[in-house]
Amino acid sequence: MEKLAVDESVAGEVFYVTDDTPLEDMYEFLRPFVECQGCRLSDYTVPYLLAILVLMLLALVLRLVRPLYRPKSYIPPPSAVTYICTSLFFNRTKATLRLNYYPNVTPDEAVQRSVSYYKSLQFPG
């Protein structure tokens, strides 16, 4: 906002404002958050194609038996696996050059603060 007051040429521009978090496996990133709740991530992995095929088959079976039976728990659609396995990358170079933007905290500090917050939450179960 401060830059807009000085340089109107940035008005209407789209900027990706990211931090300096290094690229890493999503599950390794989640590990401290899961562990701070006293849980752990499984070491077992399911191949992507197998997960998609199983969920597609399950969705088909559930569709066929829907008139007779409706499951009480949520069954994720195959698209949920696709979404989880999608990697998105954003580059903040434009925000740095045009807005002189830099993150306020380091990635390690952000994780530390976030883990402290999530430790204080009580999740059901």
Phi and psi in radians as a Rosetta constraint file:
Dihedral C 1 N 2 CA 2 C 2 CIRCULARHARMONIC -1.115 0.35
Dihedral N 2 CA 2 C 2 N 3 CIRCULARHARMONIC -0.697 0.35
Dihedral C 2 N 3 CA 3 C 3 CIRCULARHARMONIC -1.144 0.35
Dihedral N 3 CA 3 C 3 N 4 CIRCULARHARMONIC -0.608 0.35
Dihedral C 3 N 4 CA 4 C 4 CIRCULARHARMONIC -1.115 0.35
Dihedral N 4 CA 4 C 4 N 5 CIRCULARHARMONIC -0.602 0.35
Dihedral C 4 N 5 CA 5 C 5 CIRCULARHARMONIC -1.189 0.35
Dihedral N 5 CA 5 C 5 N 6 CIRCULARHARMONIC -0.494 0.35
Dihedral C 5 N 6 CA 6 C 6 CIRCULARHARMONIC -1.662 0.35
Dihedral N 6 CA 6 C 6 N 7 CIRCULARHARMONIC -0.661 0.35
Dihedral C 6 N 7 CA 7 C 7 CIRCULARHARMONIC -2.250 0.35
Dihedral N 7 CA 7 C 7 N 8 CIRCULARHARMONIC 1.718 0.35
Dihedral C 7 N 8 CA 8 C 8 CIRCULARHARMONIC -1.223 0.35
Dihedral N 8 CA 8 C 8 N 9 CIRCULARHARMONIC -0.205 0.35
Dihedral C 8 N 9 CA 9 C 9 CIRCULARHARMONIC -1.176 0.35
Dihedral N 9 CA 9 C 9 N 10 CIRCULARHARMONIC -0.275 0.35
Dihedral C 9 N 10 CA 10 C 10 CIRCULARHARMONIC -1.522 0.35
Dihedral N 10 CA 10 C 10 N 11 CIRCULARHARMONIC -0.108 0.35
Dihedral C 10 N 11 CA 11 C 11 CIRCULARHARMONIC -1.087 0.35
Dihedral N 11 CA 11 C 11 N 12 CIRCULARHARMONIC 2.340 0.35
Dihedral C 11 N 12 CA 12 C 12 CIRCULARHARMONIC 1.415 0.35
Dihedral N 12 CA 12 C 12 N 13 CIRCULARHARMONIC -0.071 0.35
Dihedral C 12 N 13 CA 13 C 13 CIRCULARHARMONIC -1.365 0.35
Dihedral N 13 CA 13 C 13 N 14 CIRCULARHARMONIC 2.685 0.35
Dihedral C 13 N 14 CA 14 C 14 CIRCULARHARMONIC -1.816 0.35
Dihedral N 14 CA 14 C 14 N 15 CIRCULARHARMONIC 2.260 0.35
Dihedral C 14 N 15 CA 15 C 15 CIRCULARHARMONIC -2.208 0.35
Dihedral N 15 CA 15 C 15 N 16 CIRCULARHARMONIC 2.366 0.35
Dihedral C 15 N 16 CA 16 C 16 CIRCULARHARMONIC -1.619 0.35
Dihedral N 16 CA 16 C 16 N 17 CIRCULARHARMONIC 2.082 0.35
Dihedral C 16 N 17 CA 17 C 17 CIRCULARHARMONIC -1.862 0.35
Dihedral N 17 CA 17 C 17 N 18 CIRCULARHARMONIC 1.807 0.35
Dihedral C 17 N 18 CA 18 C 18 CIRCULARHARMONIC -2.062 0.35
Dihedral N 18 CA 18 C 18 N 19 CIRCULARHARMONIC 3.029 0.35
Dihedral C 18 N 19 CA 19 C 19 CIRCULARHARMONIC -1.852 0.35
Dihedral N 19 CA 19 C 19 N 20 CIRCULARHARMONIC -2.921 0.35
Dihedral C 19 N 20 CA 20 C 20 CIRCULARHARMONIC -1.760 0.35
Dihedral N 20 CA 20 C 20 N 21 CIRCULARHARMONIC 0.426 0.35
Dihedral C 20 N 21 CA 21 C 21 CIRCULARHARMONIC -1.067 0.35
Dihedral N 21 CA 21 C 21 N 22 CIRCULARHARMONIC 2.190 0.35
Dihedral C 21 N 22 CA 22 C 22 CIRCULARHARMONIC -1.207 0.35
Dihedral N 22 CA 22 C 22 N 23 CIRCULARHARMONIC 2.689 0.35
Dihedral C 22 N 23 CA 23 C 23 CIRCULARHARMONIC -1.195 0.35
Dihedral N 23 CA 23 C 23 N 24 CIRCULARHARMONIC 2.273 0.35
Dihedral C 23 N 24 CA 24 C 24 CIRCULARHARMONIC -2.686 0.35
Dihedral N 24 CA 24 C 24 N 25 CIRCULARHARMONIC 2.928 0.35
Dihedral C 24 N 25 CA 25 C 25 CIRCULARHARMONIC -1.050 0.35
Dihedral N 25 CA 25 C 25 N 26 CIRCULARHARMONIC 2.375 0.35
Dihedral C 25 N 26 CA 26 C 26 CIRCULARHARMONIC -1.009 0.35
Dihedral N 26 CA 26 C 26 N 27 CIRCULARHARMONIC -0.676 0.35
Dihedral C 26 N 27 CA 27 C 27 CIRCULARHARMONIC -1.255 0.35
Dihedral N 27 CA 27 C 27 N 28 CIRCULARHARMONIC -0.576 0.35
Dihedral C 27 N 28 CA 28 C 28 CIRCULARHARMONIC -1.187 0.35
Dihedral N 28 CA 28 C 28 N 29 CIRCULARHARMONIC -0.621 0.35
Dihedral C 28 N 29 CA 29 C 29 CIRCULARHARMONIC -1.132 0.35
Dihedral N 29 CA 29 C 29 N 30 CIRCULARHARMONIC -0.693 0.35
Dihedral C 29 N 30 CA 30 C 30 CIRCULARHARMONIC -1.312 0.35
Dihedral N 30 CA 30 C 30 N 31 CIRCULARHARMONIC -0.379 0.35
Dihedral C 30 N 31 CA 31 C 31 CIRCULARHARMONIC -0.854 0.35
Dihedral N 31 CA 31 C 31 N 32 CIRCULARHARMONIC -0.882 0.35
Dihedral C 31 N 32 CA 32 C 32 CIRCULARHARMONIC -1.108 0.35
Dihedral N 32 CA 32 C 32 N 33 CIRCULARHARMONIC -0.533 0.35
Dihedral C 32 N 33 CA 33 C 33 CIRCULARHARMONIC -1.279 0.35
Dihedral N 33 CA 33 C 33 N 34 CIRCULARHARMONIC -0.657 0.35
Dihedral C 33 N 34 CA 34 C 34 CIRCULARHARMONIC -1.238 0.35
Dihedral N 34 CA 34 C 34 N 35 CIRCULARHARMONIC -0.779 0.35
Dihedral C 34 N 35 CA 35 C 35 CIRCULARHARMONIC -1.187 0.35
Dihedral N 35 CA 35 C 35 N 36 CIRCULARHARMONIC -0.517 0.35
Dihedral C 35 N 36 CA 36 C 36 CIRCULARHARMONIC -1.189 0.35
Dihedral N 36 CA 36 C 36 N 37 CIRCULARHARMONIC -0.260 0.35
Dihedral C 36 N 37 CA 37 C 37 CIRCULARHARMONIC -1.708 0.35
Dihedral N 37 CA 37 C 37 N 38 CIRCULARHARMONIC 0.157 0.35
Dihedral C 37 N 38 CA 38 C 38 CIRCULARHARMONIC 1.385 0.35
Dihedral N 38 CA 38 C 38 N 39 CIRCULARHARMONIC 0.299 0.35
Dihedral C 38 N 39 CA 39 C 39 CIRCULARHARMONIC -1.923 0.35
Dihedral N 39 CA 39 C 39 N 40 CIRCULARHARMONIC 3.061 0.35
Dihedral C 39 N 40 CA 40 C 40 CIRCULARHARMONIC -2.498 0.35
Dihedral N 40 CA 40 C 40 N 41 CIRCULARHARMONIC 2.658 0.35
Dihedral C 40 N 41 CA 41 C 41 CIRCULARHARMONIC -1.435 0.35
Dihedral N 41 CA 41 C 41 N 42 CIRCULARHARMONIC 2.519 0.35
Dihedral C 41 N 42 CA 42 C 42 CIRCULARHARMONIC -1.237 0.35
Dihedral N 42 CA 42 C 42 N 43 CIRCULARHARMONIC 2.564 0.35
Dihedral C 42 N 43 CA 43 C 43 CIRCULARHARMONIC -1.480 0.35
Dihedral N 43 CA 43 C 43 N 44 CIRCULARHARMONIC -0.186 0.35
Dihedral C 43 N 44 CA 44 C 44 CIRCULARHARMONIC -1.430 0.35
Dihedral N 44 CA 44 C 44 N 45 CIRCULARHARMONIC 2.380 0.35
Dihedral C 44 N 45 CA 45 C 45 CIRCULARHARMONIC -2.065 0.35
Dihedral N 45 CA 45 C 45 N 46 CIRCULARHARMONIC 2.571 0.35
Dihedral C 45 N 46 CA 46 C 46 CIRCULARHARMONIC -1.934 0.35
Dihedral N 46 CA 46 C 46 N 47 CIRCULARHARMONIC 2.210 0.35
Dihedral C 46 N 47 CA 47 C 47 CIRCULARHARMONIC -1.020 0.35
Dihedral N 47 CA 47 C 47 N 48 CIRCULARHARMONIC 2.478 0.35
Dihedral C 47 N 48 CA 48 C 48 CIRCULARHARMONIC -0.921 0.35
Dihedral N 48 CA 48 C 48 N 49 CIRCULARHARMONIC -0.906 0.35
Dihedral C 48 N 49 CA 49 C 49 CIRCULARHARMONIC -1.085 0.35
Dihedral N 49 CA 49 C 49 N 50 CIRCULARHARMONIC -0.695 0.35
Dihedral C 49 N 50 CA 50 C 50 CIRCULARHARMONIC -1.099 0.35
Dihedral N 50 CA 50 C 50 N 51 CIRCULARHARMONIC -0.769 0.35
Dihedral C 50 N 51 CA 51 C 51 CIRCULARHARMONIC -1.076 0.35
Dihedral N 51 CA 51 C 51 N 52 CIRCULARHARMONIC -0.754 0.35
Dihedral C 51 N 52 CA 52 C 52 CIRCULARHARMONIC -1.090 0.35
Dihedral N 52 CA 52 C 52 N 53 CIRCULARHARMONIC -0.832 0.35
Dihedral C 52 N 53 CA 53 C 53 CIRCULARHARMONIC -1.097 0.35
Dihedral N 53 CA 53 C 53 N 54 CIRCULARHARMONIC -0.758 0.35
Dihedral C 53 N 54 CA 54 C 54 CIRCULARHARMONIC -1.096 0.35
Dihedral N 54 CA 54 C 54 N 55 CIRCULARHARMONIC -0.789 0.35
Dihedral C 54 N 55 CA 55 C 55 CIRCULARHARMONIC -1.180 0.35
Dihedral N 55 CA 55 C 55 N 56 CIRCULARHARMONIC -0.606 0.35
Dihedral C 55 N 56 CA 56 C 56 CIRCULARHARMONIC -1.146 0.35
Dihedral N 56 CA 56 C 56 N 57 CIRCULARHARMONIC -0.746 0.35
Dihedral C 56 N 57 CA 57 C 57 CIRCULARHARMONIC -1.123 0.35
Dihedral N 57 CA 57 C 57 N 58 CIRCULARHARMONIC -0.768 0.35
Dihedral C 57 N 58 CA 58 C 58 CIRCULARHARMONIC -1.080 0.35
Dihedral N 58 CA 58 C 58 N 59 CIRCULARHARMONIC -0.736 0.35
Dihedral C 58 N 59 CA 59 C 59 CIRCULARHARMONIC -1.085 0.35
Dihedral N 59 CA 59 C 59 N 60 CIRCULARHARMONIC -0.701 0.35
Dihedral C 59 N 60 CA 60 C 60 CIRCULARHARMONIC -1.125 0.35
Dihedral N 60 CA 60 C 60 N 61 CIRCULARHARMONIC -0.820 0.35
Dihedral C 60 N 61 CA 61 C 61 CIRCULARHARMONIC -1.066 0.35
Dihedral N 61 CA 61 C 61 N 62 CIRCULARHARMONIC -0.787 0.35
Dihedral C 61 N 62 CA 62 C 62 CIRCULARHARMONIC -1.112 0.35
Dihedral N 62 CA 62 C 62 N 63 CIRCULARHARMONIC -0.623 0.35
Dihedral C 62 N 63 CA 63 C 63 CIRCULARHARMONIC -1.148 0.35
Dihedral N 63 CA 63 C 63 N 64 CIRCULARHARMONIC -0.668 0.35
Dihedral C 63 N 64 CA 64 C 64 CIRCULARHARMONIC -1.221 0.35
Dihedral N 64 CA 64 C 64 N 65 CIRCULARHARMONIC -0.621 0.35
Dihedral C 64 N 65 CA 65 C 65 CIRCULARHARMONIC -1.675 0.35
Dihedral N 65 CA 65 C 65 N 66 CIRCULARHARMONIC 0.049 0.35
Dihedral C 65 N 66 CA 66 C 66 CIRCULARHARMONIC -0.916 0.35
Dihedral N 66 CA 66 C 66 N 67 CIRCULARHARMONIC -0.719 0.35
Dihedral C 66 N 67 CA 67 C 67 CIRCULARHARMONIC -1.096 0.35
Dihedral N 67 CA 67 C 67 N 68 CIRCULARHARMONIC -0.428 0.35
Dihedral C 67 N 68 CA 68 C 68 CIRCULARHARMONIC -1.765 0.35
Dihedral N 68 CA 68 C 68 N 69 CIRCULARHARMONIC -0.524 0.35
Dihedral C 68 N 69 CA 69 C 69 CIRCULARHARMONIC -2.601 0.35
Dihedral N 69 CA 69 C 69 N 70 CIRCULARHARMONIC 2.351 0.35
Dihedral C 69 N 70 CA 70 C 70 CIRCULARHARMONIC -2.114 0.35
Dihedral N 70 CA 70 C 70 N 71 CIRCULARHARMONIC 2.135 0.35
Dihedral C 70 N 71 CA 71 C 71 CIRCULARHARMONIC -1.121 0.35
Dihedral N 71 CA 71 C 71 N 72 CIRCULARHARMONIC 2.540 0.35
Dihedral C 71 N 72 CA 72 C 72 CIRCULARHARMONIC -1.465 0.35
Dihedral N 72 CA 72 C 72 N 73 CIRCULARHARMONIC -0.384 0.35
Dihedral C 72 N 73 CA 73 C 73 CIRCULARHARMONIC -1.841 0.35
Dihedral N 73 CA 73 C 73 N 74 CIRCULARHARMONIC 2.803 0.35
Dihedral C 73 N 74 CA 74 C 74 CIRCULARHARMONIC -1.287 0.35
Dihedral N 74 CA 74 C 74 N 75 CIRCULARHARMONIC 2.274 0.35
Dihedral C 74 N 75 CA 75 C 75 CIRCULARHARMONIC -1.937 0.35
Dihedral N 75 CA 75 C 75 N 76 CIRCULARHARMONIC 2.024 0.35
Dihedral C 75 N 76 CA 76 C 76 CIRCULARHARMONIC -1.167 0.35
Dihedral N 76 CA 76 C 76 N 77 CIRCULARHARMONIC 2.498 0.35
Dihedral C 76 N 77 CA 77 C 77 CIRCULARHARMONIC -1.320 0.35
Dihedral N 77 CA 77 C 77 N 78 CIRCULARHARMONIC 2.827 0.35
Dihedral C 77 N 78 CA 78 C 78 CIRCULARHARMONIC -0.986 0.35
Dihedral N 78 CA 78 C 78 N 79 CIRCULARHARMONIC -0.526 0.35
Dihedral C 78 N 79 CA 79 C 79 CIRCULARHARMONIC -1.118 0.35
Dihedral N 79 CA 79 C 79 N 80 CIRCULARHARMONIC -0.384 0.35
Dihedral C 79 N 80 CA 80 C 80 CIRCULARHARMONIC -1.139 0.35
Dihedral N 80 CA 80 C 80 N 81 CIRCULARHARMONIC -0.677 0.35
Dihedral C 80 N 81 CA 81 C 81 CIRCULARHARMONIC -1.167 0.35
Dihedral N 81 CA 81 C 81 N 82 CIRCULARHARMONIC -0.739 0.35
Dihedral C 81 N 82 CA 82 C 82 CIRCULARHARMONIC -1.036 0.35
Dihedral N 82 CA 82 C 82 N 83 CIRCULARHARMONIC -0.764 0.35
Dihedral C 82 N 83 CA 83 C 83 CIRCULARHARMONIC -1.104 0.35
Dihedral N 83 CA 83 C 83 N 84 CIRCULARHARMONIC -0.801 0.35
Dihedral C 83 N 84 CA 84 C 84 CIRCULARHARMONIC -1.088 0.35
Dihedral N 84 CA 84 C 84 N 85 CIRCULARHARMONIC -0.591 0.35
Dihedral C 84 N 85 CA 85 C 85 CIRCULARHARMONIC -1.584 0.35
Dihedral N 85 CA 85 C 85 N 86 CIRCULARHARMONIC 0.127 0.35
Dihedral C 85 N 86 CA 86 C 86 CIRCULARHARMONIC -1.544 0.35
Dihedral N 86 CA 86 C 86 N 87 CIRCULARHARMONIC 2.312 0.35
Dihedral C 86 N 87 CA 87 C 87 CIRCULARHARMONIC -1.856 0.35
Dihedral N 87 CA 87 C 87 N 88 CIRCULARHARMONIC 2.245 0.35
Dihedral C 87 N 88 CA 88 C 88 CIRCULARHARMONIC -2.022 0.35
Dihedral N 88 CA 88 C 88 N 89 CIRCULARHARMONIC 2.388 0.35
Dihedral C 88 N 89 CA 89 C 89 CIRCULARHARMONIC -2.201 0.35
Dihedral N 89 CA 89 C 89 N 90 CIRCULARHARMONIC 2.334 0.35
Dihedral C 89 N 90 CA 90 C 90 CIRCULARHARMONIC -2.192 0.35
Dihedral N 90 CA 90 C 90 N 91 CIRCULARHARMONIC 2.594 0.35
Dihedral C 90 N 91 CA 91 C 91 CIRCULARHARMONIC -2.117 0.35
Dihedral N 91 CA 91 C 91 N 92 CIRCULARHARMONIC 2.187 0.35
Dihedral C 91 N 92 CA 92 C 92 CIRCULARHARMONIC -1.677 0.35
Dihedral N 92 CA 92 C 92 N 93 CIRCULARHARMONIC 0.226 0.35
Dihedral C 92 N 93 CA 93 C 93 CIRCULARHARMONIC -0.925 0.35
Dihedral N 93 CA 93 C 93 N 94 CIRCULARHARMONIC -0.760 0.35
Dihedral C 93 N 94 CA 94 C 94 CIRCULARHARMONIC -1.083 0.35
Dihedral N 94 CA 94 C 94 N 95 CIRCULARHARMONIC -0.721 0.35
Dihedral C 94 N 95 CA 95 C 95 CIRCULARHARMONIC -1.151 0.35
Dihedral N 95 CA 95 C 95 N 96 CIRCULARHARMONIC -0.638 0.35
Dihedral C 95 N 96 CA 96 C 96 CIRCULARHARMONIC -1.184 0.35
Dihedral N 96 CA 96 C 96 N 97 CIRCULARHARMONIC -0.795 0.35
Dihedral C 96 N 97 CA 97 C 97 CIRCULARHARMONIC -1.260 0.35
Dihedral N 97 CA 97 C 97 N 98 CIRCULARHARMONIC -0.784 0.35
Dihedral C 97 N 98 CA 98 C 98 CIRCULARHARMONIC -1.515 0.35
Dihedral N 98 CA 98 C 98 N 99 CIRCULARHARMONIC -0.573 0.35
Dihedral C 98 N 99 CA 99 C 99 CIRCULARHARMONIC -1.928 0.35
Dihedral N 99 CA 99 C 99 N 100 CIRCULARHARMONIC -0.070 0.35
Dihedral C 99 N 100 CA 100 C 100 CIRCULARHARMONIC 0.995 0.35
Dihedral N 100 CA 100 C 100 N 101 CIRCULARHARMONIC 0.719 0.35
Dihedral C 100 N 101 CA 101 C 101 CIRCULARHARMONIC -1.522 0.35
Dihedral N 101 CA 101 C 101 N 102 CIRCULARHARMONIC 2.350 0.35
Dihedral C 101 N 102 CA 102 C 102 CIRCULARHARMONIC -2.450 0.35
Dihedral N 102 CA 102 C 102 N 103 CIRCULARHARMONIC 2.534 0.35
Dihedral C 102 N 103 CA 103 C 103 CIRCULARHARMONIC -1.075 0.35
Dihedral N 103 CA 103 C 103 N 104 CIRCULARHARMONIC 2.604 0.35
Dihedral C 103 N 104 CA 104 C 104 CIRCULARHARMONIC -1.367 0.35
Dihedral N 104 CA 104 C 104 N 105 CIRCULARHARMONIC -0.482 0.35
Dihedral C 104 N 105 CA 105 C 105 CIRCULARHARMONIC -2.262 0.35
Dihedral N 105 CA 105 C 105 N 106 CIRCULARHARMONIC 2.746 0.35
Dihedral C 105 N 106 CA 106 C 106 CIRCULARHARMONIC -1.361 0.35
Dihedral N 106 CA 106 C 106 N 107 CIRCULARHARMONIC 2.796 0.35
Dihedral C 106 N 107 CA 107 C 107 CIRCULARHARMONIC -1.015 0.35
Dihedral N 107 CA 107 C 107 N 108 CIRCULARHARMONIC -0.692 0.35
Dihedral C 107 N 108 CA 108 C 108 CIRCULARHARMONIC -1.111 0.35
Dihedral N 108 CA 108 C 108 N 109 CIRCULARHARMONIC -0.732 0.35
Dihedral C 108 N 109 CA 109 C 109 CIRCULARHARMONIC -1.152 0.35
Dihedral N 109 CA 109 C 109 N 110 CIRCULARHARMONIC -0.671 0.35
Dihedral C 109 N 110 CA 110 C 110 CIRCULARHARMONIC -1.101 0.35
Dihedral N 110 CA 110 C 110 N 111 CIRCULARHARMONIC -0.762 0.35
Dihedral C 110 N 111 CA 111 C 111 CIRCULARHARMONIC -1.137 0.35
Dihedral N 111 CA 111 C 111 N 112 CIRCULARHARMONIC -0.752 0.35
Dihedral C 111 N 112 CA 112 C 112 CIRCULARHARMONIC -1.053 0.35
Dihedral N 112 CA 112 C 112 N 113 CIRCULARHARMONIC -0.807 0.35
Dihedral C 112 N 113 CA 113 C 113 CIRCULARHARMONIC -1.105 0.35
Dihedral N 113 CA 113 C 113 N 114 CIRCULARHARMONIC -0.736 0.35
Dihedral C 113 N 114 CA 114 C 114 CIRCULARHARMONIC -1.166 0.35
Dihedral N 114 CA 114 C 114 N 115 CIRCULARHARMONIC -0.739 0.35
Dihedral C 114 N 115 CA 115 C 115 CIRCULARHARMONIC -1.088 0.35
Dihedral N 115 CA 115 C 115 N 116 CIRCULARHARMONIC -0.708 0.35
Dihedral C 115 N 116 CA 116 C 116 CIRCULARHARMONIC -1.025 0.35
Dihedral N 116 CA 116 C 116 N 117 CIRCULARHARMONIC -0.727 0.35
Dihedral C 116 N 117 CA 117 C 117 CIRCULARHARMONIC -1.151 0.35
Dihedral N 117 CA 117 C 117 N 118 CIRCULARHARMONIC -0.849 0.35
Dihedral C 117 N 118 CA 118 C 118 CIRCULARHARMONIC -1.188 0.35
Dihedral N 118 CA 118 C 118 N 119 CIRCULARHARMONIC -0.456 0.35
Dihedral C 118 N 119 CA 119 C 119 CIRCULARHARMONIC -1.093 0.35
Dihedral N 119 CA 119 C 119 N 120 CIRCULARHARMONIC -0.569 0.35
Dihedral C 119 N 120 CA 120 C 120 CIRCULARHARMONIC -1.383 0.35
Dihedral N 120 CA 120 C 120 N 121 CIRCULARHARMONIC -0.214 0.35
Dihedral C 120 N 121 CA 121 C 121 CIRCULARHARMONIC -1.481 0.35
Dihedral N 121 CA 121 C 121 N 122 CIRCULARHARMONIC 2.543 0.35
Dihedral C 121 N 122 CA 122 C 122 CIRCULARHARMONIC -1.915 0.35
Dihedral N 122 CA 122 C 122 N 123 CIRCULARHARMONIC 2.007 0.35
Dihedral C 122 N 123 CA 123 C 123 CIRCULARHARMONIC -1.686 0.35
Dihedral N 123 CA 123 C 123 N 124 CIRCULARHARMONIC 2.501 0.35
Dihedral C 123 N 124 CA 124 C 124 CIRCULARHARMONIC -1.144 0.35
Dihedral N 124 CA 124 C 124 N 125 CIRCULARHARMONIC 2.560 0.35
